Amino acid sequence: MIARLVLLLLAFACSSAPSRPLSGEERLYRAKCTSCHRAYEPWDRDDWPAVIDKMQADKKTHLSPEERAQILVFLQGTPGPSER
């Protein structure tokens, strides 16, 4: 019984789920963009529009114009004080 409890606690501790509420834009980004690669931090790059355009041109993703715009809102966002 104790071993099962320890395994359960370890599973929760190792979870990659964010520890904060996600915006709609971030939820969409995670749903559409992280099935093939890791989640990148928004401020890791400054060429996100070109990256998304290339992914779409290479047929690696299929985004509506609205989805593309929402994802870019998230990716081009400003990091919060604890994320800098």
Residue pairs with C-beta under 8 A, 6 or more apart in sequence:
22 30
23 74
24 70
25 70
25 71
25 73
25 74
25 77
26 74
28 67
28 70
28 71
28 74
29 39
29 70
29 71
29 74
29 75
30 39
32 61
32 63
32 67
32 71
33 39
33 61
33 71
36 60
40 75
41 79
41 83
42 48
42 74
42 75
42 76
42 77
42 79
43 77
43 78
43 79
43 83
45 51
45 75
48 72
48 75
48 76
49 72
52 61
52 63
52 68
52 71
52 72
52 75
55 61
56 62
56 63
56 68
63 71
